[in-house]
Amino acid sequence: MTSKIVYGVPFSQPVRAVLWLLMIKKMPFDLQLINPGSSSEGGSRHPNYLKKFPTGTIPSFEDLDTGFLLSESHAIMSYLCNKYDWNDMYPNNLEQRGKVDSYLHLHHRNVREASIGLVAPKVRKDLNFSEDFLRTSKANIEKAFKAIDEGWLADSRFLVGDNLTIADISAYVEIGQLQKGFTNIYNFDTLPNIKRWLEEMKTVDSHDDIHVALSELGDICEQAPSIEKIKSANKKAFLAIKEKIASMN
């Protein structure tokens, strides 16, 4: 039995980022399902979970050997890279690491918030998002994509130079979900560098294993998926990840 546990659900983008890093590095771990926002047993607002992780968010990480607990995907990924000397994913060169950190810091209030604004209204029609919210999300994502396409990816293969880093993993789980073949919510034809990068990221180890939830969900551009379909996609993704974990042990 592995001593490292990641808490969350495969449908969560930040959860997928942490799981993907562990898969790439062939680090054995266990995934325990935690339902975000739920106060029931097995939920992120349940007292047992909050006792360990007071913010009640996913993903969270636990090392049973040391008792170490940590939340927030970027903190978890950088911690793992530091602990296990994964300097290829989180460069020890200070200038390169600074660039990785720069992207990670801007990610949540730019790419992540904006992509949520595109995906959530498609998945949760019952939430009745305002027109102002939708307009703001679209404007913000276009601004972020322009900066990535004309800046970060203009002269390099990946976000920080020509080697994959945790910046790419964090970015792709948000941006990649919007492309054709997954949700098909955004057309990247006017963003040639992002489009090239998306294809490059599809070749990264364990890409297909970590994105089963999106493959199962499919195109939601015209029609919102049913709750049953979302649950089914999440379940199939969980089983696929468990199978991948078993092959790593």
VEXDREN-2710 file (C-alpha; in Angstrom, 1 decimal):
% VEXDREN-2710
k/r/px/py/pz
1/MET/0.0/0.0/0.0
2/THR/1.3/3.4/-1.0
3/SER/1.8/6.1/1.7
4/LYS/0.8/9.0/-0.5
5/ILE/-2.8/9.9/-0.9
6/VAL/-4.4/12.5/-3.2
7/TYR/-8.0/13.6/-2.3
8/GLY/-10.4/14.8/-5.0
9/VAL/-12.3/13.8/-8.1
10/PRO/-11.0/13.3/-11.7
11/PHE/-13.4/15.9/-13.0
12/SER/-11.5/18.6/-11.1
13/GLN/-8.9/20.4/-13.2
14/PRO/-6.5/21.0/-10.3
15/VAL/-6.8/17.4/-9.1
16/ARG/-6.0/16.2/-12.6
17/ALA/-2.8/18.4/-12.6
18/VAL/-1.5/16.8/-9.4
19/LEU/-2.4/13.2/-10.5
20/TRP/-0.8/13.8/-13.9
21/LEU/2.5/14.9/-12.4
22/LEU/2.6/11.8/-10.2
23/MET/1.8/9.6/-13.2
24/ILE/4.5/11.2/-15.3
25/LYS/7.1/10.6/-12.6
26/LYS/5.8/7.1/-11.9
27/MET/5.3/7.9/-8.2
28/PRO/2.9/5.4/-6.6
29/PHE/-0.1/7.0/-4.9
30/ASP/-3.7/6.4/-4.0
31/LEU/-6.7/8.5/-5.1
32/GLN/-9.5/8.9/-2.6
33/LEU/-12.7/10.4/-3.9
34/ILE/-13.8/13.6/-2.1
35/ASN/-17.0/15.3/-3.3
36/PRO/-16.3/19.0/-3.5
37/GLY/-18.6/21.3/-1.5
38/SER/-20.5/18.4/0.1
39/SER/-20.9/18.3/3.9
40/SER/-21.9/14.6/3.8
41/GLU/-19.4/11.8/4.6
42/GLY/-16.8/11.8/1.8
43/GLY/-17.4/15.5/1.1
44/SER/-14.9/18.4/1.3
45/ARG/-17.0/20.2/3.9
46/HIS/-17.4/17.1/6.2
47/PRO/-15.8/17.6/9.7
48/ASN/-13.4/14.7/9.2
49/TYR/-12.0/16.3/6.0
50/LEU/-12.0/19.8/7.4
51/LYS/-10.0/18.6/10.5
52/LYS/-7.2/17.7/8.1
53/PHE/-7.7/20.3/5.5
54/PRO/-9.5/23.4/7.0
55/THR/-10.0/25.2/3.7
56/GLY/-12.2/22.3/2.5
57/THR/-10.8/22.3/-1.0
58/ILE/-9.5/19.7/-3.5
59/PRO/-7.0/18.5/-4.3
60/SER/-5.3/17.8/-1.0
61/PHE/-2.3/15.6/-0.3
62/GLU/-1.4/13.4/2.6
63/ASP/1.9/11.5/3.3
64/LEU/1.0/8.7/5.7
65/ASP/4.7/8.1/6.5
66/THR/5.2/11.6/7.9
67/GLY/1.7/12.8/8.6
68/PHE/2.4/15.8/6.3
69/LEU/-0.8/17.4/4.9
70/LEU/-1.0/20.0/2.1
71/SER/-3.7/21.6/0.0
72/GLU/-3.7/23.7/-3.3
73/SER/-2.5/22.1/-6.5
74/HIS/0.4/24.4/-7.2
75/ALA/1.7/24.0/-3.7
76/ILE/1.4/20.3/-3.9
77/MET/3.2/20.1/-7.2
78/SER/6.0/22.3/-6.3
79/TYR/6.4/20.5/-2.9
80/LEU/6.7/17.1/-4.7
81/CYS/9.2/18.5/-7.2
82/ASN/11.3/19.9/-4.4
83/LYS/11.1/16.8/-2.2
84/TYR/12.0/14.4/-5.0
85/ASP/14.3/16.6/-7.0
86/TRP/12.1/16.6/-10.1
87/ASN/14.1/19.5/-11.5
88/ASP/13.0/18.8/-15.0
89/MET/9.4/19.7/-14.0
90/TYR/10.3/22.5/-11.7
91/PRO/13.8/23.9/-12.7
92/ASN/16.4/24.6/-10.1
93/ASN/17.7/27.3/-12.3
94/LEU/16.4/30.4/-10.6
95/GLU/15.5/32.3/-13.8
96/GLN/13.6/29.4/-15.2
97/ARG/11.9/28.6/-11.9
98/GLY/10.9/32.2/-11.6
99/LYS/9.2/32.0/-15.0
100/VAL/7.3/28.8/-13.9
101/ASP/6.3/30.6/-10.6
102/SER/5.2/33.6/-12.6
103/TYR/2.7/31.5/-14.7
104/LEU/1.5/29.6/-11.6
105/HIS/0.7/32.9/-9.8
106/LEU/-1.3/34.4/-12.6
107/HIS/-3.0/31.1/-13.5
108/HIS/-5.8/31.1/-10.9
109/ARG/-7.1/34.7/-11.4
110/ASN/-6.8/34.5/-15.2
111/VAL/-6.8/31.2/-17.0
112/ARG/-8.6/29.2/-14.3
113/GLU/-11.3/31.7/-13.4
114/ALA/-12.0/32.4/-17.1
115/SER/-12.2/28.8/-18.1
116/ILE/-14.5/28.0/-15.3
117/GLY/-16.7/30.8/-16.7
118/LEU/-16.8/29.0/-20.0
119/VAL/-17.3/25.4/-18.8
120/ALA/-19.5/25.8/-15.7
121/PRO/-22.5/27.4/-17.6
122/LYS/-22.4/24.5/-20.1
123/VAL/-22.3/21.9/-17.4
124/ARG/-24.6/23.5/-14.9
125/LYS/-27.5/25.1/-16.7
126/ASP/-29.4/25.2/-13.4
127/LEU/-27.1/27.8/-11.9
128/ASN/-28.4/30.6/-14.2
129/PHE/-25.1/32.6/-14.7
130/SER/-25.7/36.2/-15.5
131/GLU/-24.9/37.7/-18.9
132/ASP/-22.4/40.0/-17.3
133/PHE/-20.6/37.0/-15.9
134/LEU/-20.5/35.3/-19.2
135/ARG/-19.2/38.4/-21.0
136/THR/-16.5/39.0/-18.4
137/SER/-15.4/35.4/-18.6
138/LYS/-15.1/35.5/-22.4
139/ALA/-13.2/38.8/-22.3
140/ASN/-10.8/37.5/-19.7
141/ILE/-10.1/34.2/-21.4
142/GLU/-9.4/35.9/-24.7
143/LYS/-7.0/38.3/-22.9
144/ALA/-5.2/35.5/-21.2
145/PHE/-5.0/33.4/-24.4
146/LYS/-3.6/36.3/-26.3
147/ALA/-0.9/36.7/-23.7
148/ILE/0.0/33.0/-23.8
149/ASP/-0.1/32.8/-27.6
150/GLU/1.9/35.9/-28.3
151/GLY/4.1/35.9/-25.2
152/TRP/4.7/32.6/-23.4
153/LEU/4.6/30.4/-26.4
154/ALA/5.8/32.8/-29.1
155/ASP/9.4/31.5/-29.2
156/SER/9.4/28.3/-27.2
157/ARG/8.0/24.8/-27.4
158/PHE/6.5/24.9/-23.9
159/LEU/5.5/27.8/-21.5
160/VAL/9.0/28.0/-20.1
161/GLY/11.5/27.1/-22.7
162/ASP/11.7/23.8/-24.6
163/ASN/11.0/21.4/-21.7
164/LEU/7.8/20.5/-20.0
165/THR/7.2/21.9/-16.5
166/ILE/4.4/22.0/-14.0
167/ALA/3.3/25.3/-15.6
168/ASP/2.3/23.4/-18.7
169/ILE/0.5/20.8/-16.7
170/SER/-1.5/23.4/-14.7
171/ALA/-2.3/25.3/-17.9
172/TYR/-3.3/22.4/-20.0
173/VAL/-5.8/20.9/-17.6
174/GLU/-7.7/24.2/-17.9
175/ILE/-7.1/25.2/-21.6
176/GLY/-7.0/21.7/-23.0
177/GLN/-10.5/20.9/-21.7
178/LEU/-11.9/23.5/-24.0
179/GLN/-10.6/22.0/-27.3
180/LYS/-12.3/19.8/-29.9
181/GLY/-12.1/16.2/-28.8
182/PHE/-13.1/17.2/-25.3
183/THR/-15.8/19.8/-24.6
184/ASN/-15.4/21.7/-27.9
185/ILE/-16.2/25.0/-26.2
186/TYR/-13.5/27.1/-27.7
187/ASN/-12.0/27.4/-31.2
188/PHE/-8.2/27.9/-31.1
189/ASP/-7.8/28.4/-34.9
190/THR/-6.7/32.1/-34.4
191/LEU/-4.1/31.1/-31.8
192/PRO/-1.5/29.2/-33.7
193/ASN/1.0/28.8/-30.8
194/ILE/-1.6/27.6/-28.4
195/LYS/-2.9/25.2/-31.0
196/ARG/0.6/23.8/-31.6
197/TRP/1.2/23.5/-27.9
198/LEU/-2.1/21.7/-27.4
199/GLU/-1.0/19.0/-29.9
200/GLU/2.4/18.8/-28.2
201/MET/0.7/18.3/-24.8
202/LYS/-1.3/15.4/-26.1
203/THR/1.9/13.4/-26.6
204/VAL/2.9/13.8/-22.9
205/ASP/3.0/10.5/-20.9
206/SER/-0.4/9.5/-19.4
207/HIS/-2.3/12.3/-21.2
208/ASP/-5.1/9.9/-22.2
209/ASP/-5.2/8.2/-18.8
210/ILE/-5.7/11.5/-16.9
211/HIS/-8.3/12.9/-19.3
212/VAL/-10.8/10.0/-19.4
213/ALA/-13.5/12.1/-17.7
214/LEU/-13.3/14.6/-20.6
215/SER/-13.2/12.0/-23.3
216/GLU/-16.3/10.4/-21.8
217/LEU/-18.1/13.7/-21.3
218/GLY/-17.5/14.6/-25.0
219/ASP/-18.7/17.7/-26.9
220/ILE/-21.0/19.9/-24.8
221/CYS/-20.8/22.9/-27.1
222/GLU/-24.5/22.7/-28.1
223/GLN/-26.1/20.6/-25.3
224/ALA/-25.4/20.4/-21.6
225/PRO/-24.6/16.9/-20.3
226/SER/-27.0/15.3/-17.9
227/ILE/-26.1/14.7/-14.3
228/GLU/-26.1/11.0/-15.0
229/LYS/-23.5/11.5/-17.8
230/ILE/-21.3/13.6/-15.6
231/LYS/-21.4/11.0/-12.9
232/SER/-20.7/8.2/-15.3
233/ALA/-17.7/10.1/-16.8
234/ASN/-16.3/10.7/-13.4
235/LYS/-16.7/7.0/-12.4
236/LYS/-15.0/5.7/-15.6
237/ALA/-12.2/8.2/-15.1
238/PHE/-11.7/7.1/-11.5
239/LEU/-11.5/3.4/-12.6
240/ALA/-9.1/4.3/-15.4
241/ILE/-6.8/6.2/-12.9
242/LYS/-7.0/3.3/-10.5
243/GLU/-5.9/0.9/-13.3
244/LYS/-3.0/3.2/-14.2
245/ILE/-2.0/3.4/-10.5
246/ALA/-2.0/-0.4/-10.3
247/SER/0.3/-0.6/-13.3
248/MET/2.8/1.8/-11.6
249/ASN/3.1/-0.3/-8.4
END
